[in-house]
């Protein structure tokens, strides 16, 4: 079974359309498997 099918909830299926796989995060920054960093705009305010 695909790891995303096992660990991901049905509510979060929107992120499957992204062509990037993130392997870590720190604060509001996400890091892709290839080392690029991205600002996470999907966080809820105040978190």
Secondary structure, DSSP 4 states (H G I P E B T S, - for coil): --HHHHH--GGGGGGGG-S--EEEEETTEEEETTS-EEE-TTSPTT-
